[in-house]
Amino acid sequence: MPWQVVPTDCPINPIHAALGRTGKVLFFAGSGNDPTNFQNSSQGSLIFDPTNNSFSSIIPIPKRPDGSVIDVFCAAHSWRVSGRLLVCGGTLQYDPFFGETATFAFDFTSQTWLTASSMNEGRWYPTCVTLANGKVFSISGYEVNGDLSVNPEIFSGGSVGWSLFSQTTPGAYPLYAHLFLLDNGKLFYTGAQLGGNNAVRPSVLTLPAAFNQQITPQVVNGLQQEEFGDQSASVILPPAQDQKIMIIGGASNGQATTRTAIVDFKSATPSYVTKAPLANARMHHNAVILPDRTVFVCNGSRVSEDVNQSNLAPEIYNPATNTWTVLSNDSPTINGRVYHSVALLLPDGKVLTAGGNPIRGQYQKKVEIYSPPYIAQTRPTIGTVPATIRYNQTITIQTPQAASIKWAELVRPMSTTHGLDTDQRLVDLPITARNASSVTVSVTNNANIAPPGYYMLFLVNNNNVPSVATWVLLK
């Protein structure tokens, strides 16, 4: 069977998920959409090991010096160069929701939370994006008083901490706005988010040189049903060098759409172009880039958080043919993964799915792992490869299947929540030479295409069957 249900229930609501360079998955939720659990929110994180389907004991989240809790429920996160996960903001108060200023870094080696400098503004449902210099940009989210933040900030680490832009953004960017780093260092807001879009259209953001200057947006036209951005999914189509970004599904007033569209930033005038629609309208869904360079879409519902409308077969998009394949015979065992569901790629090429939280205090406790068809095929293997690789470098990858290798690639590990993942991308490593036992590849010289940090390195053969990944550090 392509779907395997993990025998042990997940002890916490897995609202946030990130794959660390150890190959293990961090689940965290803080209070986990349950206000009665607010005072116990420091107990809301643990590690899942997909090699033996085991959960660690609870990993405590640090409290304030006075002993009060810091709730990371509905924070944002993205990767640091070190492989640590930077987690920003969260929930200061329920009903109405106020944003938390705290910042943490999770270390996968020690499996501990580390306290970092707090943000200048509270942020509940914000967005974080790792930049080419390793710094982290954050935008939107509800402040400590419940207002929507219109002043982004950047985390530099060390003694600098966070620096706030003093000028407000032209327009109030929505909660969990989907942003991606482009090859020119600008950021693209795809038009996807949580909730309404606050009348902010898809746009490219130019970050100024100084924090007292205003961020400049440039609208990207062509997106049909712009109002259907609620709980949509967005991905940088593989490979990242092609600079094509896709928006998938989404909803307006709780009703989902089948719409998909792609914008090509290599064109002279980038504009969204409508593409083949989903077979099933979806919101609350997840999109995962597979190492065979297709996009796997799972979870979600046709209507808001209605689990009766969520019995949807996964679909796979092939960018090369602009076609969707419905996996009607490979439907998941667990139904009802809607709001707060997650999905991410594992190093062996499988996909982990978890969560689903349509009602406060209730969540889907079963975790599933999906094996794409290539898992059953004869797979290429990776021998030795440098543990650290550099930009604009040529490297040699040992493999006994060198003659049949079609692609070499880096895949950024996912860090996802609410269908949002600003980290996810697949970067091509062009093959420049080969012999009987190795392939030689070139590494991009552009850190905007591949921000520094840890990646999974895959080899893919002529049948589009990937190897198991090897971890490398790009810097």
C-alpha positions in Angstrom: 0.0 0.0 0.0 1.4 3.5 -0.8 0.1 4.9 2.5 1.5 3.8 5.8 -0.2 4.9 9.0 2.2 5.4 11.9 1.1 3.0 14.7 1.5 5.5 17.5 -0.7 8.6 17.8 1.0 12.0 17.7 0.9 13.3 21.3 0.5 16.9 20.3 -1.4 18.8 17.5 1.2 18.9 14.7 0.4 22.4 13.4 4.0 23.3 12.6 6.4 20.8 11.0 10.1 21.1 9.9 12.5 18.5 8.6 15.9 19.0 10.2 19.3 18.0 8.9 19.2 15.0 11.2 16.4 13.6 9.0 14.0 13.9 11.9 10.9 16.0 12.0 10.1 18.7 14.5 6.4 19.0 15.3 5.3 22.0 17.5 2.1 23.7 18.4 2.4 25.5 21.7 -1.1 25.6 23.0 -2.3 24.0 19.7 -5.5 25.9 19.0 -6.8 25.1 22.5 -7.0 28.1 24.8 -7.5 25.8 27.8 -4.0 24.5 27.1 -2.4 28.0 27.0 -0.7 27.6 30.4 0.7 24.3 29.3 1.9 25.6 25.9 5.6 25.1 26.8 4.9 21.4 26.5 3.8 21.6 22.8 6.8 20.3 20.8 8.5 17.0 20.1 10.6 15.1 17.5 9.3 12.4 15.1 11.8 9.9 13.7 10.5 8.5 10.4 13.2 5.8 10.4 11.4 3.9 13.2 8.1 5.8 13.5 8.8 7.0 17.0 8.0 10.2 18.9 10.4 11.7 21.4 9.4 12.8 24.8 8.0 16.4 25.0 10.7 19.0 24.5 9.9 22.1 26.7 9.7 25.5 25.1 11.5 28.1 27.3 9.5 30.4 29.4 10.1 34.1 30.3 12.3 34.9 33.2 9.2 35.4 35.4 8.0 31.9 34.6 5.2 32.9 32.3 4.6 30.9 29.1 5.5 31.8 25.5 3.0 30.3 23.1 4.5 29.5 19.7 1.0 28.6 18.3 0.7 30.2 14.9 4.3 31.5 14.7 6.3 31.8 11.5 9.6 30.0 10.8 12.4 29.6 8.3 16.0 28.2 8.2 19.2 29.7 9.5 22.5 28.8 7.8 23.4 26.7 10.8 20.5 24.3 10.2 18.6 25.7 13.1 15.0 26.7 12.6 14.2 30.3 13.5 10.7 30.6 15.0 9.2 34.0 15.2 6.1 35.2 17.1 3.1 33.3 18.2 0.0 33.8 20.4 0.1 36.3 23.2 -3.6 36.0 23.8 -6.7 34.2 22.5 -10.0 35.8 21.5 -9.2 38.3 20.3 -5.8 37.1 19.2 -2.7 39.2 20.0 0.8 38.6 18.7 3.8 37.4 20.5 7.3 39.2 20.2 9.4 36.2 21.2 11.9 34.5 18.9 13.5 31.1 19.3 15.9 28.9 17.4 15.4 25.1 17.5 18.7 23.1 17.3 18.1 19.6 15.8 21.4 18.2 17.0 20.7 18.9 20.7 16.9 18.8 20.2 16.6 22.0 22.3 15.0 25.4 22.0 17.3 28.4 22.2 16.1 31.9 23.1 16.9 34.6 20.5 16.3 38.4 20.5 12.7 39.4 20.5 11.0 41.1 17.6 10.2 44.8 17.7 6.5 44.0 17.1 4.2 41.2 18.1 3.4 38.8 15.2 0.6 36.3 15.1 0.3 34.5 11.7 3.3 36.3 10.2 5.6 35.3 7.4 9.4 34.7 7.5 11.7 34.3 4.6 15.4 33.5 4.6 17.4 35.9 2.4 20.5 35.3 0.4 22.7 36.7 3.2 21.2 34.3 5.7 19.2 37.0 7.4 15.5 36.5 7.9 12.8 38.9 6.7 9.4 39.0 8.6 6.2 40.7 7.5 2.6 41.0 8.7 1.0 39.3 11.7 -1.2 40.7 14.5 0.7 42.9 16.9 0.6 42.8 20.7 -2.6 45.0 20.6 -4.3 42.9 17.9 -3.7 45.4 15.0 -2.2 44.1 11.7 1.5 44.9 11.5 2.5 47.1 8.5 6.2 47.4 9.5 8.4 44.5 8.4 11.6 43.7 10.1 14.8 41.7 9.5 16.7 39.3 11.9 20.5 39.5 11.6 21.3 37.4 14.7 24.1 38.1 17.2 24.0 41.4 19.0 22.0 43.1 16.2 18.9 41.0 16.6 15.9 42.4 14.8 15.8 45.7 12.8 12.4 47.3 12.1 11.5 49.2 8.9 10.3 52.6 10.1 8.2 53.1 6.9 5.0 51.2 6.6 4.4 48.9 3.6 2.1 50.3 0.8 -0.9 48.2 1.8 -1.3 45.9 4.7 0.0 42.5 3.7 -2.3 39.7 4.9 -1.7 37.0 7.5 0.6 34.2 6.5 1.3 36.0 3.1 3.0 33.5 0.7 6.4 35.1 -0.1 9.3 33.7 -2.1 12.8 35.0 -2.7 13.5 35.6 -6.4 16.8 35.3 -8.2 17.3 39.1 -8.2 16.9 39.4 -4.4 13.4 40.7 -4.6 10.4 39.0 -2.8 7.2 37.8 -4.6 3.9 37.8 -2.8 1.9 35.2 -4.7 -1.6 36.3 -3.7 -2.0 33.3 -1.3 -2.5 33.8 2.4 -4.7 33.0 5.3 -8.0 34.8 5.2 -8.7 37.8 3.0 -6.0 39.6 1.1 -6.6 43.1 2.5 -6.9 44.3 -1.2 -3.2 43.7 -1.6 -2.6 42.3 -5.1 0.2 39.8 -6.1 3.3 41.9 -6.2 7.1 41.9 -6.2 8.7 43.7 -3.2 12.0 45.5 -3.5 13.7 45.8 -0.2 15.5 49.1 0.3 19.1 49.6 1.4 18.2 51.3 4.6 15.6 50.7 7.3 14.2 54.2 7.1 13.2 53.7 3.5 10.0 52.3 2.2 9.6 48.8 0.6 8.5 49.2 -3.0 5.9 46.9 -4.5 5.2 46.2 -8.2 1.9 44.5 -9.0 1.9 41.3 -11.0 -1.2 41.0 -13.1 -3.1 38.1 -14.8 -4.3 36.1 -11.8 -7.9 35.0 -12.2 -10.0 34.8 -9.1 -7.6 36.9 -7.1 -10.1 36.8 -4.2 -9.6 33.0 -3.9 -6.2 33.3 -2.1 -7.5 32.1 1.3 -5.6 28.9 2.3 -4.2 28.5 -1.2 -0.9 26.7 -1.8 2.2 28.2 -3.6 5.4 26.7 -4.9 8.5 27.6 -6.8 8.3 25.1 -9.6 11.4 22.9 -10.1 14.0 23.8 -10.9 14.3 27.1 -9.1 16.5 28.5 -11.8 13.5 28.6 -14.1 11.8 31.2 -11.8 8.3 29.9 -12.4 6.0 30.2 -9.4 2.6 28.5 -9.1 -0.5 29.2 -7.1 -2.8 26.2 -6.5 -6.4 26.3 -5.4 -7.6 28.4 -2.5 -11.0 29.8 -1.4 -13.3 32.8 -1.1 -15.9 32.9 1.6 -15.1 29.3 2.5 -15.7 27.9 -1.0 -12.7 26.4 -2.8 -11.6 26.7 -6.4 -9.8 24.4 -8.8 -7.8 27.4 -10.3 -4.1 27.1 -10.8 -1.8 29.7 -12.4 1.9 30.2 -13.1 4.0 33.3 -13.4 7.3 33.2 -15.3 9.8 35.7 -13.9 12.1 35.0 -16.9 9.6 36.8 -19.2 10.0 40.5 -20.0 6.7 41.3 -18.4 5.9 38.6 -15.7 2.2 37.9 -15.5 0.1 35.0 -14.2 -1.1 32.5 -16.8 -3.9 30.2 -16.0 -2.9 26.5 -16.2 -4.6 23.1 -16.0 -7.1 23.1 -13.1 -7.1 20.7 -10.1 -9.5 17.8 -10.4 -10.9 18.8 -7.0 -11.4 22.2 -5.6 -9.2 22.6 -2.5 -8.4 24.8 0.4 -6.3 24.0 3.5 -4.2 21.7 1.3 -0.4 21.1 1.1 1.9 21.1 -1.9 5.2 19.2 -1.8 7.9 19.3 -4.5 9.1 15.7 -5.2 12.6 14.9 -6.3 11.3 13.7 -9.7 10.4 17.4 -10.3 6.7 17.0 -9.9 4.4 18.6 -7.3 2.4 16.4 -5.0 -0.8 18.0 -3.6 -2.7 16.4 -0.7 -5.1 17.2 2.1 -7.6 20.0 2.1 -11.4 20.4 1.6 -13.8 21.7 -0.9 -15.6 23.8 1.8 -13.8 25.6 4.6 -13.1 23.2 7.5 -15.8 20.7 6.5 -14.3 17.2 6.8 -17.3 15.9 5.0 -16.0 17.7 1.9 -12.4 16.5 2.4 -12.3 13.0 1.0 -10.0 14.1 -1.8 -7.6 11.9 -3.7 -4.1 13.4 -3.9 -3.0 14.9 -7.2 0.4 15.3 -8.9 1.3 18.1 -11.2 3.8 17.6 -14.0 5.2 21.0 -15.0 6.7 19.6 -18.2 3.3 18.6 -19.5 1.0 20.9 -17.6 -1.1 17.9 -16.5 -2.5 16.7 -13.2 -2.7 13.0 -12.3 -5.3 12.0 -9.8 -4.1 9.2 -7.5 -7.6 7.8 -7.1 -6.2 4.4 -6.2 -3.7 5.8 -3.8 -6.1 7.8 -1.5 -4.9 8.2 2.1 -6.2 6.0 4.8 -7.0 9.0 7.1 -9.7 11.5 5.9 -10.3 15.0 7.3 -6.9 16.7 7.1 -8.1 20.2 6.7 -7.1 23.3 8.7 -3.7 23.0 10.4 -2.7 20.0 8.3 0.9 19.6 7.2 2.9 17.7 4.6 6.6 17.5 3.9 9.2 15.6 1.9 11.5 13.1 3.7 15.1 12.3 2.7 14.1 9.0 1.3 11.6 10.7 -1.1 8.5 9.8 0.8 6.0 12.3 2.0 4.8 12.7 5.6 1.3 14.1 6.3 -0.1 14.9 9.7 -2.7 17.0 11.5 -6.1 18.4 10.7 -7.8 20.5 13.3 -11.4 21.5 12.2 -12.6 22.0 15.8 -10.8 23.5 18.8 -9.6 20.9 21.2 -9.8 18.1 18.6 -7.2 17.2 16.0 -6.2 14.2 13.8 -3.7 12.2 15.8 -2.7 9.8 13.1 0.5 10.5 11.0 0.8 8.9 7.5 3.6 8.5 5.2 3.1 8.3 1.4 5.4 6.3 -0.9 5.4 7.7 -4.5 5.7 5.0 -7.2 9.4 5.6 -7.6 10.0 4.2 -4.1 9.4 0.7 -5.5 11.8 1.2 -8.4 15.5 0.4 -8.6 17.0 3.6 -7.3 20.4 5.2 -8.0 22.7 5.5 -5.0 25.1 8.2 -3.8 28.6 7.4 -2.7 30.9 10.1 -1.4 30.0 13.7 -1.8 31.5 16.8 -0.1 29.8 17.6 3.2 30.1 21.3 2.5 29.8 22.9 -0.9 30.4 26.4 -2.1 28.7 28.7 -4.5 30.1 28.7 -8.0 32.0 25.5 -7.2 32.3 22.3 -9.2 31.9 19.1 -7.2 32.1 15.4 -7.9 29.5 13.0 -6.7 30.4 9.3 -6.6 27.7 6.9 -7.9 27.8 3.5 -9.6 24.9 4.6 -11.8 26.8 7.6 -13.3 26.0 6.6 -16.9 22.2 6.8 -16.3 22.0 9.9 -14.1 19.7 12.6 -15.6 19.6 15.2 -12.8 21.5 16.2 -9.8 19.7 18.6 -7.5 19.5 20.3 -4.1 16.2 20.3 -2.3 15.7 22.7 0.6 14.1 20.9 3.6 10.5 22.0 4.3 9.4 24.1 7.2 5.6 24.4 6.9 2.4 25.5 8.6 -1.1 26.4 7.3 0.0 25.4 3.7 2.8 28.1 3.8 6.4 27.2 3.2 8.8 30.0 2.0 11.8 27.7 2.2 10.8 24.9 -0.2 12.7 24.8 -3.5 14.6 22.4 -5.8 17.8 23.7 -7.3 19.4 22.1 -10.3 23.1 21.1 -10.2 23.9 21.0 -14.0 26.0 17.9 -14.9 29.2 19.0 -16.6 31.0 15.7 -16.9 30.8 12.0 -16.0 32.7 8.8 -16.0 31.8 5.3 -15.0 31.7 6.0 -11.3 30.9 9.7 -10.8 29.2 12.8 -12.1 30.6 16.3 -11.9 28.2 19.1 -11.3 28.3 22.9 -11.0 26.8 24.8 -8.1 24.9 28.0 -8.7 26.7 31.2 -8.0 23.5 33.0 -6.9 22.5 32.7 -3.3 19.1 34.2 -4.1 18.3 31.0 -6.0 19.7 28.8 -3.2 19.9 30.6 0.1 22.8 29.3 2.3 22.1 26.4 4.6 21.5 22.7 4.6 20.0 20.9 1.6 19.2 17.3 0.6 21.2 16.3 -2.5 19.4 13.9 -4.8 20.5 12.1 -8.0 17.7 11.2 -10.4 18.1 8.6 -13.2 16.8 8.6 -16.8 13.5 7.0 -15.6 12.9 10.0 -13.2 13.7 7.7 -10.2 15.5 9.6 -7.4 18.1 8.3 -5.0 17.8 8.6 -1.2 19.2 12.1 -0.3 22.5 13.0 1.2 22.7 16.1 3.4 25.1 18.9 2.3 25.8 22.4 3.7 25.8 25.1 1.1 27.6 28.3 2.0 
